[in-house]
């Protein structure tokens, strides 16, 4: 069995890294192998592409996204088949008072 030199291994790894970078890699960037990303959203809500891997955690993904805007997530539609999306909206929790939030901070837990 032949051993590769350190230079050959370095050249092979740089070639692989350059190939992944130009193709968009596995992250779903434009020109990538997978296509568009499985998530899109802003401060009013968003959509998550459904897959069996996402099914147990889509509520957590929506909650984490809305928490960045100090809002809570509400799932508006969940169609569980390939090619469809789970939609959610972000809104302020019930009893939201911006003056209290400025003085005391957001509540520890907000429920819908």
N, CA, C and O of each residue as an XYZ file, in Angstrom:
448
protein
N       0.839     -1.174      0.000
C       0.000      0.000      0.000
C       0.886      1.239      0.000
O       1.873      1.305      0.733
N       0.541      2.188     -0.797
C       1.328      3.378     -0.954
C       0.867      4.477     -0.015
O      -0.336      4.692      0.137
N       1.786      5.167      0.608
C       1.448      6.273      1.489
C       1.528      7.570      0.704
O       2.404      7.756     -0.140
N       0.590      8.465      1.002
C       0.601      9.776      0.358
C       1.477     10.723      1.164
O       1.540     10.656      2.391
N       2.140     11.589      0.449
C       2.965     12.576      1.142
C       2.067     13.650      1.753
O       0.892     13.771      1.406
N       2.635     14.410      2.652
C       1.883     15.489      3.296
C       1.437     16.512      2.263
O       0.333     17.045      2.363
N       2.268     16.793      1.280
C       1.925     17.759      0.238
C       0.750     17.258     -0.606
O      -0.132     18.036     -0.970
N       0.740     15.967     -0.912
C      -0.352     15.409     -1.709
C      -1.666     15.468     -0.943
O      -2.703     15.788     -1.525
N      -1.643     15.168      0.342
C      -2.848     15.238      1.164
C      -3.337     16.683      1.244
O      -4.542     16.930      1.185
N      -2.429     17.625      1.376
C      -2.798     19.032      1.431
C      -3.438     19.492      0.130
O      -4.437     20.211      0.148
N      -2.871     19.083     -0.993
C      -3.426     19.463     -2.298
C      -4.816     18.867     -2.475
O      -5.724     19.545     -2.954
N      -4.991     17.596     -2.091
C      -6.304     16.964     -2.215
C      -7.341     17.647     -1.327
O      -8.474     17.862     -1.757
N      -6.971     17.987     -0.104
C      -7.933     18.627      0.791
C      -8.286     20.032      0.323
O      -9.439     20.447      0.440
N      -7.308     20.775     -0.208
C      -7.610     22.109     -0.738
C      -8.493     22.036     -1.977
O      -9.356     22.891     -2.175
N      -8.284     21.028     -2.805
C      -9.115     20.846     -3.989
C     -10.556     20.543     -3.585
O     -11.493     21.100     -4.158
N     -10.731     19.671     -2.609
C     -12.072     19.349     -2.130
C     -12.736     20.573     -1.514
O     -13.919     20.814     -1.754
N     -12.002     21.349     -0.727
C     -12.561     22.555     -0.108
C     -12.966     23.577     -1.164
O     -14.012     24.213     -1.033
N     -12.159     23.745     -2.203
C     -12.483     24.693     -3.273
C     -13.712     24.232     -4.045
O     -14.542     25.054     -4.434
N     -13.835     22.935     -4.269
C     -14.996     22.400     -4.980
C     -16.266     22.644     -4.188
O     -17.276     23.067     -4.751
N     -16.230     22.385     -2.887
C     -17.403     22.615     -2.055
C     -17.748     24.097     -1.968
O     -18.926     24.454     -1.956
N     -16.755     24.953     -1.907
C     -17.006     26.393     -1.807
C     -17.635     26.940     -3.078
O     -18.538     27.773     -3.001
N     -17.180     26.491     -4.255
C     -17.740     27.007     -5.497
C     -19.108     26.425     -5.789
O     -19.919     27.065     -6.458
N     -19.381     25.225     -5.302
C     -20.682     24.600     -5.548
C     -21.725     25.031     -4.526
O     -22.892     24.666     -4.667
N     -21.353     25.784     -3.513
C     -22.307     26.189     -2.498
C     -22.323     25.243     -1.319
O     -22.937     25.532     -0.292
N     -21.658     24.127     -1.458
C     -21.543     23.193     -0.344
C     -22.848     22.535      0.021
O     -23.768     22.459     -0.793
N     -22.927     22.061      1.239
C     -24.096     21.353      1.715
C     -25.085     22.285      2.412
O     -26.089     21.809      2.943
N     -24.843     23.574      2.429
C     -25.662     24.481      3.215
C     -26.893     24.977      2.471
O     -27.724     25.662      3.067
N     -27.040     24.658      1.203
C     -28.229     25.060      0.472
C     -28.168     26.476     -0.066
O     -29.208     27.101     -0.275
N     -26.975     26.993     -0.294
C     -26.835     28.321     -0.854
C     -27.086     28.261     -2.357
O     -27.065     27.180     -2.946
N     -27.325     29.415     -2.981
C     -27.557     29.391     -4.423
C     -26.408     28.703     -5.161
O     -25.238     29.009     -4.931
N     -26.747     27.793     -6.027
C     -25.743     27.038     -6.756
C     -25.311     25.800     -5.993
O     -24.425     25.079     -6.451
N     -25.903     25.538     -4.855
C     -25.528     24.386     -4.038
C     -26.172     23.110     -4.538
O     -26.912     23.115     -5.522
N     -25.890     22.038     -3.863
C     -26.402     20.738     -4.275
C     -27.801     20.481     -3.763
O     -28.520     19.658     -4.331
N     -28.201     21.154     -2.720
C     -29.486     20.852     -2.098
C     -30.585     21.781     -2.600
O     -31.737     21.362     -2.710
N     -30.260     23.002     -2.899
C     -31.274     23.955     -3.317
C     -31.455     25.010     -2.250
O     -30.572     25.204     -1.415
N     -32.590     25.699     -2.262
C     -32.793     26.756     -1.272
C     -32.880     26.177      0.132
O     -33.208     25.005      0.322
N     -32.580     27.019      1.107
C     -32.584     26.579      2.498
C     -33.964     26.163      2.974
O     -34.967     26.509      2.351
N     -34.024     25.422      4.075
C     -35.309     24.913      4.545
C     -36.075     25.900      5.409
O     -37.107     25.540      5.976
N     -35.601     27.139      5.525
C     -36.226     28.099      6.428
C     -36.156     29.497      5.846
O     -35.140     29.885      5.268
N     -37.234     30.254      5.996
C     -37.250     31.661      5.608
C     -38.171     32.396      6.564
O     -39.241     31.898      6.915
N     -37.753     33.590      6.987
C     -38.603     34.322      7.906
C     -38.103     35.719      8.191
O     -36.982     36.082      7.837
N     -38.967     36.509      8.848
C     -38.614     37.853      9.288
C     -39.329     38.107     10.608
O     -39.703     37.154     11.291
N     -39.530     39.373     10.985
C     -40.109     39.670     12.292
C     -41.607     39.392     12.377
O     -42.163     39.406     13.475
N     -42.269     39.141     11.265
C     -43.700     38.867     11.302
C     -44.027     37.383     11.206
O     -45.172     36.996     11.440
N     -43.063     36.549     10.870
C     -43.311     35.116     10.772
C     -42.376     34.474      9.776
O     -41.330     35.030      9.442
N     -42.760     33.289      9.297
C     -41.921     32.606      8.329
C     -42.470     31.248      7.954
O     -43.573     30.869      8.348
N     -41.672     30.522      7.181
C     -42.025     29.171      6.759
C     -40.824     28.258      6.966
O     -39.671     28.682      6.893
N     -41.137     26.983      7.229
C     -40.122     25.951      7.412
C     -40.492     24.802      6.487
O     -41.617     24.306      6.545
N     -39.573     24.372      5.638
C     -39.831     23.246      4.751
C     -39.972     21.976      5.582
O     -39.135     21.698      6.441
N     -41.033     21.204      5.329
C     -41.288     20.014      6.121
C     -40.416     18.855      5.660
O     -40.214     18.655      4.462
N     -39.904     18.097      6.618
C     -39.240     16.827      6.369
C     -39.379     16.010      7.646
O     -39.652     16.580      8.702
N     -39.201     14.697      7.585
C     -39.328     13.895      8.806
C     -38.326     14.296      9.885
O     -38.601     14.126     11.073
N     -37.162     14.829      9.488
C     -36.169     15.249     10.477
C     -36.599     16.526     11.187
O     -36.259     16.726     12.353
N     -37.332     17.383     10.509
C     -37.775     18.661     11.064
C     -39.036     18.490     11.911
O     -39.290     19.305     12.797
N     -39.829     17.448     11.659
C     -41.126     17.294     12.306
C     -41.077     17.386     13.837
O     -41.938     18.056     14.409
N     -40.125     16.756     14.530
C     -40.151     16.872     15.999
C     -39.671     18.219     16.533
O     -39.911     18.526     17.700
N     -38.998     19.035     15.713
C     -38.385     20.254     16.247
C     -38.860     21.543     15.584
O     -38.301     22.603     15.864
N     -39.874     21.492     14.713
C     -40.248     22.714     14.009
C     -40.797     23.775     14.960
O     -40.623     24.966     14.701
N     -41.448     23.386     16.040
C     -41.936     24.377     17.015
C     -40.770     25.107     17.686
O     -40.839     26.313     17.924
N     -39.700     24.365     17.989
C     -38.523     24.993     18.591
C     -37.843     25.957     17.620
O     -37.376     27.022     18.025
N     -37.787     25.586     16.340
C     -37.187     26.468     15.333
C     -37.970     27.761     15.247
O     -37.379     28.840     15.216
N     -39.303     27.673     15.207
C     -40.138     28.874     15.129
C     -39.999     29.715     16.395
O     -39.906     30.939     16.315
N     -39.984     29.074     17.558
C     -39.871     29.818     18.818
C     -38.527     30.528     18.924
O     -38.472     31.675     19.369
N     -37.449     29.872     18.527
C     -36.133     30.505     18.564
C     -36.062     31.696     17.616
O     -35.466     32.722     17.942
N     -36.671     31.557     16.447
C     -36.657     32.661     15.481
C     -37.423     33.864     16.031
O     -36.929     34.990     15.962
N     -38.606     33.648     16.566
C     -39.418     34.762     17.066
C     -38.833     35.358     18.337
O     -39.013     36.548     18.593
N     -38.143     34.562     19.132
C     -37.540     35.080     20.364
C     -36.474     36.132     20.061
O     -36.198     36.988     20.902
N     -35.880     36.081     18.888
C     -34.894     37.093     18.514
C     -35.533     38.475     18.393
O     -34.838     39.486     18.486
N     -36.846     38.528     18.185
C     -37.581     39.784     18.078
C     -38.429     40.052     19.330
O     -39.302     40.920     19.299
N     -38.192     39.334     20.415
C     -38.975     39.434     21.652
C     -40.452     39.157     21.401
O     -41.323     39.822     21.962
N     -40.721     38.179     20.561
C     -42.086     37.792     20.239
C     -42.246     36.298     20.474
O     -41.268     35.583     20.695
N     -43.482     35.838     20.425
C     -43.754     34.412     20.557
C     -44.256     33.880     19.222
O     -44.808     34.628     18.414
N     -44.064     32.598     18.998
C     -44.444     31.979     17.726
C     -45.799     31.295     17.843
O     -46.148     30.736     18.883
N     -46.544     31.354     16.758
C     -47.807     30.642     16.660
C     -47.815     29.905     15.323
O     -47.702     30.527     14.266
N     -47.948     28.595     15.371
C     -47.999     27.792     14.145
C     -49.361     28.019     13.494
O     -50.394     27.810     14.129
N     -49.367     28.445     12.236
C     -50.629     28.712     11.552
C     -51.050     27.576     10.629
O     -52.246     27.358     10.432
N     -50.097     26.853     10.063
C     -50.443     25.687      9.254
C     -49.273     24.720      9.251
O     -48.111     25.122      9.193
N     -49.601     23.449      9.314
C     -48.582     22.409      9.288
C     -49.056     21.297      8.350
O     -49.860     20.451      8.741
N     -48.566     21.303      7.135
C     -48.884     20.259      6.163
C     -47.713     19.297      6.131
O     -46.622     19.664      5.695
N     -47.918     18.101      6.575
C     -46.824     17.155      6.759
C     -46.647     16.239      5.539
O     -46.947     15.046      5.596
N     -46.159     16.815      4.447
C     -45.712     16.025      3.305
C     -44.651     16.816      2.556
O     -44.579     18.043      2.632
N     -43.826     16.061      1.827
C     -42.713     16.694      1.122
C     -43.215     17.724      0.121
O     -44.243     17.531     -0.530
N     -42.472     18.822      0.009
C     -42.826     19.870     -0.927
C     -43.730     20.922     -0.326
O     -44.056     21.904     -0.993
N     -44.143     20.744      0.912
C     -45.003     21.732      1.554
C     -44.291     22.327      2.762
O     -43.209     21.878      3.142
N     -44.897     23.326      3.352
C     -44.244     24.094      4.404
C     -45.080     24.131      5.672
O     -46.291     23.910      5.658
N     -44.388     24.419      6.772
C     -45.024     24.715      8.041
C     -44.926     26.227      8.204
O     -43.825     26.777      8.228
N     -46.064     26.902      8.316
C     -46.082     28.361      8.421
C     -46.290     28.774      9.874
O     -46.995     28.104     10.629
N     -45.671     29.876     10.249
C     -45.855     30.407     11.596
C     -45.835     31.922     11.541
O     -45.322     32.525     10.598
N     -46.412     32.527     12.583
C     -46.379     33.973     12.696
C     -45.776     34.348     14.036
O     -45.898     33.608     15.013
N     -45.129     35.494     14.076
C     -44.540     36.021     15.307
C     -45.402     37.194     15.778
O     -45.730     38.087     14.997
N     -45.759     37.180     17.046
C     -46.539     38.284     17.586
C     -46.135     38.532     19.033
O     -45.541     37.672     19.684
N     -46.465     39.714     19.521
C     -46.164     40.027     20.908
C     -47.085     39.223     21.816
O     -48.249     39.003     21.481
N     -46.578     38.785     22.957
C     -47.424     37.989     23.855
C     -48.549     38.820     24.456
O     -48.480     40.048     24.503
N     -49.576     38.131     24.910
C     -50.693     38.797     25.559
C     -50.182     39.567     26.779
O     -49.346     39.059     27.527
N     -50.667     40.758     26.977
C     -50.228     41.571     28.096
C     -48.919     42.297     27.865
O     -48.310     42.792     28.813
N     -48.483     42.368     26.636
C     -47.225     43.045     26.319
C     -47.339     44.532     26.634
O     -48.261     45.197     26.160
N     -46.429     45.048     27.412
C     -46.385     46.466     27.762
C     -44.946     46.939     27.557
O     -44.068     46.596     28.349
N     -44.694     47.719     26.506
C     -43.299     48.091     26.216
C     -42.638     48.873     27.345
O     -41.428     48.756     27.537
N     -43.396     49.663     28.095
C     -42.810     50.432     29.193
C     -42.300     49.503     30.296
O     -41.207     49.702     30.826
N     -43.091     48.496     30.636
C     -42.647     47.539     31.652
C     -41.452     46.736     31.163
O     -40.545     46.427     31.936
N     -41.454     46.401     29.883
C     -40.327     45.629     29.360
C     -39.054     46.455     29.383
O     -37.973     45.910     29.602
N     -39.161     47.774     29.161
C     -37.962     48.618     29.220
C     -37.426     48.685     30.645
O     -36.213     48.686     30.853
N     -38.324     48.741     31.625
C     -37.894     48.861     33.022
C     -37.444     47.534     33.623
O     -36.411     47.467     34.290
N     -38.225     46.472     33.386
C     -37.986     45.197     34.069
C     -37.454     44.089     33.170
O     -37.036     43.040     33.660
N     -37.465     44.310     31.881
C     -37.021     43.265     30.960
C     -38.187     42.370     30.573
O     -39.260     42.464     31.170
N     -37.995     41.494     29.572
C     -39.077     40.608     29.155
C     -39.374     39.583     30.252
O     -38.526     39.308     31.102
N     -40.593     39.021     30.224
C     -40.910     38.001     31.225
C     -40.054     36.757     31.026
O     -39.516     36.525     29.943
N     -39.936     35.971     32.070
C     -39.134     34.754     31.965
C     -39.749     33.769     30.990
O     -39.031     33.079     30.268
N     -41.079     33.698     30.963
C     -41.740     32.774     30.051
C     -43.067     33.399     29.616
O     -43.849     33.848     30.455
N     -43.313     33.428     28.333
C     -44.566     33.969     27.805
C     -45.367     32.841     27.196
O     -44.844     32.077     26.385
N     -46.624     32.726     27.571
C     -47.492     31.688     27.044
C     -48.531     32.287     26.123
O     -48.953     33.428     26.308
N     -48.943     31.520     25.135
C     -50.030     31.958     24.246
C     -51.341     31.666     24.893
O     -52.391     31.953     24.319
